[in-house]
Protein backbone atom coordinates (compact mmCIF):
# COMPACT_ATOMS: atom_id res chain seq x y z
CA UNK A 1 0.00 0.00 0.00
CA UNK A 2 1.31 3.45 -0.92
CA UNK A 3 2.34 5.62 2.02
CA UNK A 4 1.74 9.35 2.15
CA UNK A 5 3.93 12.15 3.50
CA UNK A 6 2.89 15.78 3.86
CA UNK A 7 5.52 18.50 3.47
CA UNK A 8 4.66 21.79 5.16
CA UNK A 9 7.02 24.45 3.86
CA UNK A 10 8.78 23.89 0.55
CA UNK A 11 12.08 25.72 0.77
CA UNK A 12 15.46 24.07 0.27
CA UNK A 13 14.92 21.69 3.20
CA UNK A 14 11.24 21.03 2.56
CA UNK A 15 11.98 20.38 -1.11
CA UNK A 16 14.73 17.96 -0.11
CA UNK A 17 12.32 16.08 2.17
CA UNK A 18 9.78 15.93 -0.67
CA UNK A 19 12.41 14.40 -2.97
CA UNK A 20 13.59 11.92 -0.32
CA UNK A 21 10.08 10.55 0.27
CA UNK A 22 8.91 10.78 -3.36
CA UNK A 23 11.87 8.88 -4.81
CA UNK A 24 11.50 6.19 -2.17
CA UNK A 25 7.98 5.42 -3.32
CA UNK A 26 5.87 7.64 -1.05
CA UNK A 27 3.07 9.88 -2.27
CA UNK A 28 3.97 13.45 -1.30
CA UNK A 29 1.49 16.26 -0.61
CA UNK A 30 2.99 19.75 -0.35
CA UNK A 31 1.70 22.95 1.22
CA UNK A 32 3.63 26.19 0.72
CA UNK A 33 2.02 29.60 0.16
CA UNK A 34 4.92 30.74 -2.01
CA UNK A 35 3.56 31.11 -5.57
CA UNK A 36 6.95 29.87 -6.82
CA UNK A 37 6.93 26.76 -4.61
CA UNK A 38 6.01 24.30 -7.36
CA UNK A 39 8.84 25.54 -9.58
CA UNK A 40 11.41 25.59 -6.77
CA UNK A 41 10.52 22.16 -5.45
CA UNK A 42 10.41 20.83 -9.00
CA UNK A 43 14.01 21.95 -9.52
CA UNK A 44 15.15 20.28 -6.30
CA UNK A 45 13.39 17.04 -7.26
CA UNK A 46 14.92 17.21 -10.75
CA UNK A 47 18.38 17.26 -9.16
CA UNK A 48 17.43 14.41 -6.85
CA UNK A 49 16.18 12.27 -9.73
CA UNK A 50 19.67 12.42 -11.22
CA UNK A 51 21.73 11.93 -8.07
CA UNK A 52 19.80 9.82 -5.53
CA UNK A 53 19.44 6.70 -7.74
CA UNK A 54 23.21 6.85 -8.29
CA UNK A 55 23.80 6.01 -4.62
CA UNK A 56 22.09 2.64 -5.03
CA UNK A 57 23.26 -0.52 -6.73
CA UNK A 58 19.66 -1.56 -7.13
CA UNK A 59 16.60 0.22 -8.48
CA UNK A 60 14.65 2.63 -6.31
CA UNK A 61 10.93 1.87 -6.00
CA UNK A 62 8.47 3.41 -8.42
CA UNK A 63 8.26 7.14 -7.78
CA UNK A 64 5.26 8.27 -5.73
CA UNK A 65 2.70 10.88 -6.72
CA UNK A 66 3.53 14.54 -6.04
CA UNK A 67 0.73 17.05 -5.45
CA UNK A 68 0.49 20.66 -4.28
CA UNK A 69 -2.36 21.89 -2.08
CA UNK A 70 -3.96 25.22 -1.23
CA UNK A 71 -4.37 24.52 2.49
CA UNK A 72 -2.59 22.60 5.20
CA UNK A 73 -5.78 20.65 5.89
CA UNK A 74 -5.76 19.31 2.32
CA UNK A 75 -2.05 18.52 2.43
CA UNK A 76 -2.22 16.36 5.59
CA UNK A 77 -5.22 14.34 4.44
CA UNK A 78 -4.20 10.69 4.78
CA UNK A 79 -0.59 11.51 5.71
CA UNK A 80 1.29 9.08 7.90
CA UNK A 81 4.28 11.41 8.19
CA UNK A 82 4.10 15.23 8.32
CA UNK A 83 7.36 17.16 7.95
CA UNK A 84 7.31 20.81 9.00
CA UNK A 85 10.00 23.02 7.48
CA UNK A 86 8.61 26.53 7.97
CA UNK A 87 10.87 29.48 8.95
CA UNK A 88 12.66 29.34 12.31
CA UNK A 89 10.17 31.36 14.36
CA UNK A 90 8.77 29.55 17.38
CA UNK A 91 5.40 31.31 17.41
CA UNK A 92 4.94 30.48 13.70
CA UNK A 93 5.78 26.82 14.20
CA UNK A 94 3.43 26.50 17.18
CA UNK A 95 0.62 28.12 15.19
CA UNK A 96 1.27 25.70 12.32
CA UNK A 97 1.09 22.70 14.70
CA UNK A 98 -2.23 23.88 16.08
CA UNK A 99 -3.67 23.99 12.56
CA UNK A 100 -2.10 20.68 11.55
CA UNK A 101 -3.42 18.83 14.58
CA UNK A 102 -6.94 20.02 13.87
CA UNK A 103 -6.87 18.12 10.58
CA UNK A 104 -4.20 15.36 10.66
CA UNK A 105 -4.62 11.79 11.82
CA UNK A 106 -4.02 11.31 15.54
CA UNK A 107 -1.45 8.60 14.84
CA UNK A 108 0.49 10.64 12.26
CA UNK A 109 4.07 11.58 13.16
CA UNK A 110 4.77 15.30 13.03
CA UNK A 111 8.47 15.94 12.51
CA UNK A 112 10.14 19.34 12.57
CA UNK A 113 13.20 20.23 10.53
CA UNK A 114 14.20 22.85 13.09
CA UNK A 115 17.92 23.26 13.60
CA UNK A 116 17.67 25.20 16.86
CA UNK A 117 14.45 24.73 18.81
CA UNK A 118 14.02 21.96 21.34
CA UNK A 119 11.05 19.61 20.92
CA UNK A 120 9.63 20.65 24.29
CA UNK A 121 9.36 24.20 22.95
CA UNK A 122 7.56 22.99 19.85
CA UNK A 123 5.17 20.88 21.92
CA UNK A 124 4.33 23.82 24.20
CA UNK A 125 0.92 24.82 22.81
CA UNK A 126 0.09 21.59 21.01
CA UNK A 127 -3.19 19.72 21.39
CA UNK A 128 -1.30 16.41 21.18
CA UNK A 129 2.33 17.11 22.15
CA UNK A 130 3.12 13.39 21.94
CA UNK A 131 2.86 13.62 18.12
CA UNK A 132 5.65 16.15 17.69
CA UNK A 133 9.36 15.32 17.46
CA UNK A 134 12.39 17.07 16.01
CA UNK A 135 13.70 15.40 12.85
CA UNK A 136 16.54 17.68 11.82
CA UNK A 137 18.12 16.73 8.45
CA UNK A 138 21.16 17.96 6.56
CA UNK A 139 21.27 19.52 3.13
CA UNK A 140 20.80 18.02 0.59
CA UNK A 141 18.16 16.02 2.43
CA UNK A 142 17.70 13.62 -0.48
CA UNK A 143 21.38 12.53 -0.30
CA UNK A 144 22.65 13.05 3.24
CA UNK A 145 21.63 10.15 5.49
CA UNK A 146 21.85 11.88 8.89
CA UNK A 147 18.67 13.04 10.59
CA UNK A 148 18.74 14.03 14.27
CA UNK A 149 15.67 12.53 15.93
CA UNK A 150 14.96 14.41 19.18
CA UNK A 151 11.95 13.37 21.31
CA UNK A 152 10.87 14.30 24.84
CA UNK A 153 9.38 12.26 27.65
CA UNK A 154 5.94 13.09 26.19
CA UNK A 155 6.66 11.03 23.07
CA UNK A 156 5.78 7.37 23.64
CA UNK A 157 8.62 4.93 22.90
CA UNK A 158 6.56 3.21 20.21
CA UNK A 159 6.21 6.51 18.29
CA UNK A 160 9.97 7.06 18.46
CA UNK A 161 10.60 3.55 17.16
CA UNK A 162 8.07 4.03 14.37
CA UNK A 163 9.78 7.28 13.41
CA UNK A 164 13.11 5.46 13.27
CA UNK A 165 11.62 2.75 11.06
CA UNK A 166 10.10 5.27 8.62
CA UNK A 167 13.31 7.29 8.36
CA UNK A 168 15.39 4.15 7.91
CA UNK A 169 12.89 2.99 5.30
CA UNK A 170 13.67 6.01 3.10
CA UNK A 171 17.42 5.39 3.39
CA UNK A 172 18.29 7.75 6.25
CA UNK A 173 20.28 7.30 9.45
CA UNK A 174 18.18 8.49 12.43
CA UNK A 175 20.50 9.58 15.24
CA UNK A 176 18.47 9.35 18.44
CA UNK A 177 19.38 12.42 20.53
CA UNK A 178 18.56 11.16 23.99
CA UNK A 179 18.57 14.54 25.77
CA UNK A 180 17.19 17.68 24.18
CA UNK A 181 19.50 20.65 23.88
CA UNK A 182 19.55 23.86 21.86
CA UNK A 183 20.77 23.18 18.30
CA UNK A 184 20.90 19.41 19.00
CA UNK A 185 24.33 17.78 18.35
CA UNK A 186 25.70 18.43 14.88
CA UNK A 187 24.79 22.10 14.60
CA UNK A 188 26.38 22.88 17.96
CA UNK A 189 29.60 21.45 16.60
CA UNK A 190 29.25 23.28 13.29
CA UNK A 191 28.47 26.52 15.09
CA UNK A 192 31.81 26.34 16.92
CA UNK A 193 33.69 25.86 13.64
CA UNK A 194 31.65 28.66 12.02
CA UNK A 195 32.46 31.13 14.81
CA UNK A 196 36.17 30.45 14.58
CA UNK A 197 36.02 30.82 10.78
CA UNK A 198 34.39 34.24 11.17
CA UNK A 199 37.22 35.39 13.45
CA UNK A 200 39.87 34.14 11.02
CA UNK A 201 38.30 36.19 8.22
CA UNK A 202 37.68 39.26 10.39
CA UNK A 203 41.24 39.27 11.75
CA UNK A 204 42.67 38.97 8.24
CA UNK A 205 44.25 35.56 8.91
CA UNK A 206 42.51 33.73 6.09
CA UNK A 207 40.02 34.28 3.29
CA UNK A 208 36.82 32.31 2.89
CA UNK A 209 38.48 30.28 0.11
CA UNK A 210 41.56 29.46 2.21
CA UNK A 211 39.37 28.26 5.07
CA UNK A 212 37.33 26.08 2.72
CA UNK A 213 40.52 24.64 1.21
CA UNK A 214 41.84 23.75 4.67
CA UNK A 215 38.68 21.70 5.23
CA UNK A 216 38.24 19.98 1.87
CA UNK A 217 41.94 19.27 1.35
CA UNK A 218 42.53 18.00 4.86
CA UNK A 219 40.42 17.04 7.84
CA UNK A 220 37.10 17.19 5.97
CA UNK A 221 38.05 14.05 4.05
CA UNK A 222 38.89 12.25 7.31
CA UNK A 223 35.72 13.42 9.02
CA UNK A 224 33.57 12.22 6.12
CA UNK A 225 34.35 8.60 6.88
CA UNK A 226 35.62 8.47 10.47
CA UNK A 227 34.22 11.42 12.37
CA UNK A 228 36.10 13.33 15.07
CA UNK A 229 36.91 10.92 17.90
CA UNK A 230 37.90 7.96 15.72
CA UNK A 231 40.12 10.32 13.69
CA UNK A 232 41.93 11.41 16.85
CA UNK A 233 42.09 7.86 18.18
CA UNK A 234 43.96 6.82 15.03
CA UNK A 235 46.17 9.91 15.38
CA UNK A 236 47.27 8.54 18.74
CA UNK A 237 48.98 5.61 17.03
CA UNK A 238 49.12 2.20 18.65
CA UNK A 239 48.58 3.76 22.07
CA UNK A 240 45.22 5.08 20.85
CA UNK A 241 43.06 7.85 22.29
CA UNK A 242 44.70 7.93 25.69
CA UNK A 243 48.04 8.79 24.13
CA UNK A 244 46.45 11.41 21.89
CA UNK A 245 44.73 13.07 24.84
CA UNK A 246 47.94 13.08 26.87
CA UNK A 247 49.89 14.58 23.98
CA UNK A 248 47.43 17.22 22.81
CA UNK A 249 45.20 17.71 25.86
CA UNK A 250 47.33 20.52 27.33
CA UNK A 251 46.76 22.50 24.11
CA UNK A 252 43.15 22.97 25.24
CA UNK A 253 44.46 25.47 27.80
CA UNK A 254 46.27 27.50 25.17
CA UNK A 255 44.50 30.49 23.56
CA UNK A 256 44.19 28.87 20.13
CA UNK A 257 40.55 29.75 19.50
CA UNK A 258 38.01 32.44 20.29
CA UNK A 259 35.11 30.05 20.65
CA UNK A 260 33.76 31.81 23.74
CA UNK A 261 33.49 35.09 21.87
CA UNK A 262 31.71 36.09 18.67
CA UNK A 263 32.77 38.87 16.28
CA UNK A 264 30.26 41.66 15.99
CA UNK A 265 28.14 41.22 12.87
CA UNK A 266 28.84 44.60 11.36
CA UNK A 267 28.03 45.61 7.79
CA UNK A 268 31.77 45.69 7.15
CA UNK A 269 32.22 42.05 8.25
CA UNK A 270 29.22 40.91 6.21
CA UNK A 271 30.50 42.73 3.12
CA UNK A 272 33.99 41.31 3.62
CA UNK A 273 32.79 37.71 3.83
CA UNK A 274 30.21 38.07 1.07
CA UNK A 275 32.77 39.68 -1.25
CA UNK A 276 35.34 36.95 -0.66
CA UNK A 277 32.69 34.27 -1.13
CA UNK A 278 31.58 35.81 -4.45
CA UNK A 279 35.19 35.96 -5.60
CA UNK A 280 35.63 32.32 -4.61
CA UNK A 281 32.65 30.76 -6.40
CA UNK A 282 30.56 33.54 -7.91
CA UNK A 283 31.37 32.34 -11.43
CA UNK A 284 28.95 29.45 -10.88
CA UNK A 285 25.19 29.56 -10.44
CA UNK A 286 23.66 28.00 -7.34
CA UNK A 287 22.21 25.20 -9.46
CA UNK A 288 25.66 24.46 -10.91
CA UNK A 289 27.11 24.37 -7.41
CA UNK A 290 24.33 22.03 -6.28
CA UNK A 291 25.09 19.67 -9.16
CA UNK A 292 28.83 19.65 -8.31
CA UNK A 293 27.98 19.10 -4.63
CA UNK A 294 25.61 16.24 -5.40
CA UNK A 295 28.08 14.52 -7.74
CA UNK A 296 30.84 14.78 -5.14
CA UNK A 297 28.63 13.43 -2.35
CA UNK A 298 27.46 10.51 -4.48
CA UNK A 299 31.03 9.64 -5.52
CA UNK A 300 32.38 9.77 -1.94
CA UNK A 301 29.49 7.80 -0.48
CA UNK A 302 29.76 5.18 -3.20
CA UNK A 303 33.43 4.75 -2.30
CA UNK A 304 32.36 4.18 1.31
CA UNK A 305 29.83 1.58 0.11
CA UNK A 306 32.69 -0.53 -1.25
CA UNK A 307 34.14 -0.62 2.28
CA UNK A 308 30.71 -1.07 3.93
CA UNK A 309 31.72 1.75 6.25
CA UNK A 310 30.05 4.86 7.74
CA UNK A 311 27.32 6.22 5.41
CA UNK A 312 28.24 3.48 2.93
CA UNK A 313 26.99 0.83 5.36
CA UNK A 314 23.66 2.70 5.63
CA UNK A 315 23.35 2.70 1.82
CA UNK A 316 24.18 -1.01 1.54
CA UNK A 317 21.50 -1.85 4.10
CA UNK A 318 18.99 0.28 2.20
CA UNK A 319 19.98 -1.37 -1.10
CA UNK A 320 19.26 -4.80 0.36
CA UNK A 321 15.81 -3.59 1.45
CA UNK A 322 15.08 -2.02 -1.95
CA UNK A 323 16.20 -5.13 -3.80
CA UNK A 324 13.96 -7.34 -1.68
CA UNK A 325 10.96 -5.04 -2.06
CA UNK A 326 11.50 -4.84 -5.84
CA UNK A 327 11.21 -8.61 -6.07
CA UNK A 328 14.79 -9.28 -7.14
CA UNK A 329 15.17 -13.02 -6.59
CA UNK A 330 17.86 -14.47 -4.35
CA UNK A 331 17.10 -18.17 -4.75
CA UNK A 332 16.14 -20.40 -7.67
CA UNK A 333 13.00 -21.48 -5.81
CA UNK A 334 11.76 -17.87 -5.88
CA UNK A 335 11.81 -17.56 -9.70
CA UNK A 336 8.24 -17.37 -10.97
CA UNK A 337 9.03 -18.49 -14.54
CA UNK A 338 12.26 -20.40 -15.04
CA UNK A 339 11.77 -20.46 -18.81
CA UNK A 340 12.46 -16.73 -19.18
CA UNK A 341 15.70 -14.77 -18.74
CA UNK A 342 16.28 -13.82 -15.10
CA UNK A 343 16.57 -10.14 -14.17
CA UNK A 344 19.85 -10.18 -12.25
CA UNK A 345 20.61 -6.44 -12.13
CA UNK A 346 18.32 -3.41 -12.03
CA UNK A 347 19.87 -0.06 -11.23
CA UNK A 348 20.54 3.54 -12.32
CA UNK A 349 23.78 4.65 -13.96
CA UNK A 350 25.69 6.69 -11.30
CA UNK A 351 28.04 9.60 -11.87
CA UNK A 352 31.21 7.59 -11.28
CA UNK A 353 30.28 5.28 -14.18
CA UNK A 354 30.65 8.05 -16.77
CA UNK A 355 33.60 8.74 -19.06
CA UNK A 356 34.82 11.94 -20.69
CA UNK A 357 32.15 11.61 -23.38
CA UNK A 358 29.39 11.73 -20.79
CA UNK A 359 28.18 8.17 -21.29
CA UNK A 360 28.75 4.92 -19.40
CA UNK A 361 32.36 3.86 -19.81
CA UNK A 362 33.40 0.41 -21.06
CA UNK A 363 34.61 -0.94 -17.72
CA UNK A 364 31.20 -0.34 -16.14
CA UNK A 365 29.48 -2.54 -18.71
CA UNK A 366 31.76 -5.29 -17.46
CA UNK A 367 30.95 -4.41 -13.85
CA UNK A 368 27.22 -4.58 -14.51
CA UNK A 369 27.61 -7.98 -16.17
CA UNK A 370 29.91 -9.18 -13.38
CA UNK A 371 27.29 -8.09 -10.83
CA UNK A 372 24.73 -10.05 -12.84
CA UNK A 373 26.94 -13.15 -12.76
CA UNK A 374 27.37 -12.73 -9.01
CA UNK A 375 23.60 -12.55 -8.56
CA UNK A 376 23.13 -15.66 -10.69
CA UNK A 377 25.74 -17.43 -8.56
CA UNK A 378 23.79 -16.47 -5.45
CA UNK A 379 20.53 -17.67 -7.01
CA UNK A 380 21.91 -21.14 -7.74
CA UNK A 381 23.39 -21.49 -4.25
CA UNK A 382 26.95 -20.20 -4.65
CA UNK A 383 26.49 -17.51 -2.00
CA UNK A 384 28.90 -16.23 0.66
CA UNK A 385 28.05 -19.10 2.97
CA UNK A 386 28.85 -21.61 0.24
CA UNK A 387 32.07 -19.81 -0.75
CA UNK A 388 33.19 -19.99 2.88
CA UNK A 389 33.11 -23.81 2.56
CA UNK A 390 35.74 -23.65 -0.18
CA UNK A 391 33.96 -23.61 -3.53
CA UNK A 392 33.36 -20.77 -6.00
CA UNK A 393 33.26 -19.79 -9.67
CA UNK A 394 36.11 -18.12 -11.52
CA UNK A 395 35.52 -16.29 -14.80
CA UNK A 396 37.49 -17.92 -17.61
CA UNK A 397 36.30 -15.94 -20.62
CA UNK A 398 34.28 -12.78 -21.28
CA UNK A 399 32.95 -11.30 -24.51
CA UNK A 400 31.08 -7.97 -24.43
CA UNK A 401 29.38 -6.34 -27.40
CA UNK A 402 28.69 -2.61 -27.01
CA UNK A 403 25.55 -1.93 -29.01
CA UNK A 404 24.24 1.41 -27.75
CA UNK A 405 25.24 4.13 -25.30
CA UNK A 406 23.56 5.12 -22.05
CA UNK A 407 23.90 8.10 -19.77
CA UNK A 408 23.75 9.37 -16.20
CA UNK A 409 20.60 8.31 -14.37
CA UNK A 410 19.43 5.82 -17.01
CA UNK A 411 17.72 2.76 -15.55
CA UNK A 412 19.34 -0.44 -16.78
CA UNK A 413 18.26 -4.07 -16.49
CA UNK A 414 20.47 -7.09 -17.07
CA UNK A 415 18.59 -10.24 -18.10
CA UNK A 416 20.51 -13.50 -17.76
CA UNK A 417 20.25 -16.91 -19.39
CA UNK A 418 22.06 -20.12 -18.51
CA UNK A 419 23.10 -21.53 -21.89
CA UNK A 420 25.01 -24.50 -20.54
CA UNK A 421 25.95 -25.96 -17.15
CA UNK A 422 27.70 -29.29 -16.93
CA UNK A 423 30.74 -30.82 -15.28
CA UNK A 424 32.62 -27.84 -13.90
CA UNK A 425 31.59 -25.19 -16.43
CA UNK A 426 28.80 -22.58 -16.61
CA UNK A 427 28.00 -20.60 -19.77
CA UNK A 428 25.99 -17.40 -19.15
CA UNK A 429 24.44 -14.94 -21.57
CA UNK A 430 23.57 -11.43 -20.36
CA UNK A 431 21.60 -8.74 -22.19
CA UNK A 432 21.59 -5.17 -20.86
CA UNK A 433 18.55 -3.00 -21.58
CA UNK A 434 17.42 0.55 -20.94
CA UNK A 435 13.68 0.06 -21.30
CA UNK A 436 13.26 -1.81 -24.59
CA UNK A 437 16.58 -0.59 -25.99
CA UNK A 438 19.37 -3.19 -26.07
CA UNK A 439 22.61 -1.60 -24.85
CA UNK A 440 25.04 -4.52 -24.74
CA UNK A 441 25.44 -8.25 -24.47
CA UNK A 442 27.86 -10.11 -22.25
CA UNK A 443 28.92 -13.71 -22.61
CA UNK A 444 30.69 -15.38 -19.70
CA UNK A 445 32.31 -18.77 -19.25
CA UNK A 446 32.80 -19.56 -15.57
CA UNK A 447 34.64 -22.51 -14.06
CA UNK A 448 33.76 -23.95 -10.66
CA UNK A 449 36.93 -24.27 -8.58
CA UNK A 450 38.12 -25.49 -5.22
CA UNK A 451 39.49 -22.50 -3.31
CA UNK A 452 41.85 -24.86 -1.51
CA UNK A 453 43.55 -26.25 -4.63
CA UNK A 454 42.64 -23.32 -6.96
CA UNK A 455 41.80 -25.94 -9.58
CA UNK A 456 38.53 -26.92 -11.32
CA UNK A 457 36.17 -28.97 -9.18
CA UNK A 458 32.62 -30.36 -9.61
CA UNK A 459 29.57 -28.34 -8.54
CA UNK A 460 27.85 -29.14 -5.29
CA UNK A 461 24.67 -31.22 -5.74
CA UNK A 462 22.48 -28.17 -4.92
CA UNK A 463 24.20 -25.97 -7.48
CA UNK A 464 24.13 -28.73 -10.09
CA UNK A 465 20.38 -29.27 -9.55
CA UNK A 466 19.56 -25.56 -9.75
CA UNK A 467 21.66 -25.04 -12.87
CA UNK A 468 20.10 -28.03 -14.56
CA UNK A 469 16.59 -26.85 -13.71
CA UNK A 470 17.23 -23.34 -15.10
CA UNK A 471 19.14 -24.40 -18.21
CA UNK A 472 16.54 -27.01 -19.15
CA UNK A 473 13.68 -24.54 -18.66
CA UNK A 474 15.42 -21.93 -20.82
CA UNK A 475 16.49 -24.40 -23.51
CA UNK A 476 13.37 -23.63 -25.54
CA UNK A 477 14.31 -19.97 -25.99
CA UNK A 478 15.78 -18.98 -29.38
CA UNK A 479 19.56 -18.91 -29.54
CA UNK A 480 20.77 -15.40 -28.59
CA UNK A 481 21.77 -13.24 -31.52
CA UNK A 482 25.55 -12.86 -31.32
CA UNK A 483 26.35 -15.81 -29.08
CA UNK A 484 29.79 -17.26 -29.69
CA UNK A 485 30.94 -14.44 -31.95
CA UNK A 486 34.56 -13.43 -32.01
CA UNK A 487 35.79 -9.87 -31.72
CA UNK A 488 35.32 -7.95 -34.95
CA UNK A 489 32.89 -10.40 -36.48
CA UNK A 490 30.14 -8.45 -38.34
CA UNK A 491 26.76 -8.32 -36.68
Residue pairs with C-beta under 8 A, 6 or more apart in sequence:
2 25
2 26
2 27
2 64
2 65
3 25
3 26
3 27
3 80
3 81
4 26
4 27
4 28
4 29
4 78
4 79
4 80
4 81
5 17
5 18
5 21
5 26
5 27
5 28
5 29
5 79
5 80
5 81
5 82
5 83
6 28
6 29
6 30
6 31
6 75
6 76
6 79
6 81
6 82
6 83
6 104
7 14
7 15
7 17
7 18
7 21
7 28
7 29
7 30
7 31
7 32
7 75
7 83
7 85
8 14
8 31
8 32
8 72
8 75
8 76
8 82
8 83
8 84
8 85
8 86
8 96
8 100
9 31
9 32
9 84
9 85
9 86
9 87
9 113
10 18
10 30
10 31
10 32
10 34
10 37
10 40
10 41
10 85
11 32
11 40
11 85
12 44
12 139
13 85
13 113
13 137
13 139
13 141
14 30
14 32
14 41
14 83
14 85
14 113
15 40
15 41
15 43
15 44
15 45
16 44
16 48
16 137
16 139
16 140
16 141
16 142
17 83
17 85
17 113
17 137
17 141
18 28
18 30
18 41
18 44
18 45
18 66
19 44
19 45
19 47
19 48
19 49
19 52
19 141
19 142
20 48
20 52
20 141
20 142
20 170
20 171
20 172
21 28
21 64
21 81
21 170
22 28
22 45
22 63
22 64
22 66
23 45
23 48
23 49
23 52
23 53
23 60
23 63
23 142
24 60
24 61
24 64
24 169
24 170
24 171
25 60
25 61
25 62
25 63
25 64
26 64
26 81
26 170
27 64
27 65
27 66
27 67
28 64
28 65
28 66
28 67
29 67
29 68
29 69
29 74
29 75
29 76
29 77
29 79
30 37
30 41
30 66
30 67
30 68
30 69
30 75
31 68
31 69
31 70
31 71
31 72
31 74
31 75
32 41
32 68
34 40
37 68
38 68
43 287
44 140
44 142
45 66
47 140
47 142
47 287
47 290
47 291
47 294
48 140
48 142
48 143
49 409
50 291
50 294
50 408
50 409
51 140
51 142
51 143
51 294
51 295
51 297
51 298
51 351
52 60
52 142
52 143
53 59
53 60
53 347
53 348
53 350
53 409
53 411
54 298
54 302
54 348
54 349
54 350
54 351
54 352
54 408
54 409
55 143
55 171
55 298
55 301
55 302
55 305
55 315
55 350
56 315
56 318
56 319
56 322
56 347
56 348
57 305
57 319
57 347
57 371
58 319
58 322
58 323
58 326
58 328
58 346
58 347
59 322
59 326
59 346
59 347
59 348
59 411
60 322
60 348
61 322
61 325
61 326
69 75
72 96
72 99
72 100
72 103
73 99
73 102
73 103
76 82
76 100
76 103
76 104
76 105
76 108
77 103
78 105
79 104
79 105
79 108
80 105
80 108
80 109
80 166
81 108
81 109
81 111
81 166
82 100
82 104
82 108
82 109
82 110
82 111
83 111
83 112
83 113
83 135
84 93
84 96
84 97
84 100
84 110
84 111
84 112
84 113
85 112
85 113
86 92
86 93
86 96
88 114
88 115
88 116
88 117
90 117
90 121
90 122
93 112
93 114
93 117
93 122
94 122
94 124
94 125
94 126
97 110
97 122
97 125
97 126
97 132
98 125
98 126
98 127
100 110
101 110
101 126
101 127
101 128
101 131
102 127
104 110
104 131
106 128
106 131
108 131
109 131
109 133
109 159
109 162
109 163
109 166
110 131
110 132
110 133
111 132
111 133
111 134
111 135
111 163
112 119
112 122
112 132
112 133
112 134
112 135
112 136
113 135
113 136
113 137
114 122
114 134
114 136
115 136
115 183
115 184
115 187
116 182
116 183
116 187
117 134
117 182
118 134
118 150
118 180
118 181
118 182
119 132
119 133
119 134
119 150
119 151
119 152
119 155
119 180
120 152
120 154
120 180
122 132
122 134
123 129
123 132
123 152
123 154
126 132
129 152
129 154
130 154
130 155
130 156
130 159
131 159
132 155
133 149
133 150
133 151
133 155
133 159
133 160
133 163
134 148
134 149
134 150
134 151
134 177
134 180
134 184
135 147
135 148
135 149
135 150
135 163
135 167
135 174
136 147
136 148
136 150
136 184
136 186
136 187
137 144
137 146
137 147
137 172
138 144
138 146
138 147
138 186
140 290
140 293
140 294
140 297
143 294
143 297
143 298
143 301
144 297
145 171
145 172
145 173
145 311
145 314
145 315
146 172
146 173
146 175
146 186
147 167
147 172
147 173
147 174
147 175
148 175
148 177
148 184
148 185
148 186
149 160
149 163
149 164
149 167
149 174
149 175
149 176
149 177
150 177
150 180
150 184
151 159
151 160
151 163
151 176
152 180
160 176
163 174
164 174
164 176
167 173
167 174
168 174
168 318
169 321
171 314
171 315
171 318
172 314
173 311
173 314
175 185
177 184
177 185
181 188
182 188
183 191
189 228
192 259
195 258
195 259
195 262
196 257
196 258
196 259
197 208
197 211
198 262
198 263
198 269
198 273
199 205
199 257
199 258
199 261
199 263
200 206
200 211
201 207
201 208
201 211
201 269
201 272
201 273
201 276
202 263
202 269
202 272
206 214
207 276
207 280
208 273
208 276
208 277
208 280
209 276
209 279
209 280
212 280
219 231
222 231
223 231
224 300
224 304
224 310
225 304
225 309
225 310
226 234
226 310
227 310
229 241
232 241
232 244
232 248
233 240
233 241
233 244
235 244
236 242
236 243
236 244
236 245
236 247
237 243
263 269
281 289
284 292
295 351
298 350
298 351
298 352
299 351
299 352
301 311
301 312
301 315
302 312
302 315
302 350
302 352
303 312
304 310
304 311
304 312
304 313
304 315
305 312
305 315
305 316
306 312
308 316
324 330
326 346
328 343
328 346
328 375
329 335
329 342
329 379
330 378
330 379
331 379
331 381
332 338
332 379
332 380
332 381
332 466
332 469
332 470
335 342
335 379
335 470
338 469
338 470
338 473
338 474
339 473
339 474
339 476
339 477
340 474
340 477
341 415
341 416
341 417
341 431
341 474
341 477
342 376
342 379
342 415
342 416
342 417
342 470
343 413
343 414
343 415
343 416
344 371
344 372
344 373
344 375
344 376
344 379
344 414
344 415
344 416
344 430
345 368
345 371
345 372
345 375
345 412
345 413
345 414
346 411
346 412
346 413
346 414
347 368
347 411
347 412
348 409
348 410
348 411
348 412
349 360
349 364
349 406
349 407
349 408
349 409
349 410
349 412
350 408
351 408
353 360
353 361
353 364
353 367
354 360
354 361
354 407
354 408
355 361
355 362
358 407
358 408
359 405
359 406
359 407
360 405
360 406
360 407
360 410
362 400
362 402
365 400
365 402
365 432
365 439
365 440
365 442
366 398
366 400
366 442
368 412
368 414
368 432
369 398
369 400
369 414
369 430
369 432
369 440
369 442
369 444
370 395
371 414
372 414
372 416
372 428
372 430
372 442
373 393
373 395
373 416
373 428
373 430
373 444
373 446
375 416
376 416
376 418
376 428
377 383
377 392
377 393
379 466
380 462
380 463
380 466
380 467
380 470
381 460
381 462
381 463
381 466
382 391
382 392
382 393
382 463
386 392
386 460
386 463
387 451
390 450
390 451
390 452
391 448
391 449
391 450
391 451
391 457
391 459
391 460
392 448
392 449
392 451
393 426
393 446
393 447
393 448
393 449
394 446
394 447
394 449
395 444
395 445
395 446
396 445
396 446
396 447
397 443
397 444
397 445
398 442
398 443
398 444
398 445
399 442
399 443
399 485
399 486
399 487
400 440
400 441
400 442
400 443
401 440
401 441
401 442
401 482
401 485
401 491
402 439
402 440
403 438
403 439
403 440
403 441
404 434
404 437
404 438
404 439
404 440
405 439
406 412
406 434
406 439
410 434
411 434
411 435
412 432
412 433
412 434
412 439
413 432
413 433
413 434
414 430
414 431
414 432
414 433
414 442
415 430
415 431
415 433
416 428
416 429
416 430
417 428
417 429
417 430
417 474
417 477
417 480
418 426
418 427
418 428
418 467
418 470
418 471
418 474
419 427
419 428
419 429
419 471
419 474
419 480
419 483
420 426
420 427
420 471
421 427
421 459
421 464
421 467
421 468
421 470
421 471
423 458
424 447
424 448
424 449
424 456
424 457
424 458
424 459
425 445
425 446
425 447
425 448
426 444
426 445
426 446
426 447
426 448
426 467
427 443
427 444
427 445
427 446
428 442
428 443
428 444
428 445
428 446
429 441
429 442
429 443
429 480
429 483
430 441
430 442
430 443
430 444
431 438
431 440
431 441
431 442
431 480
432 438
432 439
432 440
432 441
432 442
433 439
441 480
441 482
443 483
443 484
447 456
448 456
448 457
448 458
448 459
448 463
449 455
449 456
449 457
450 456
450 457
458 464
459 467
482 491
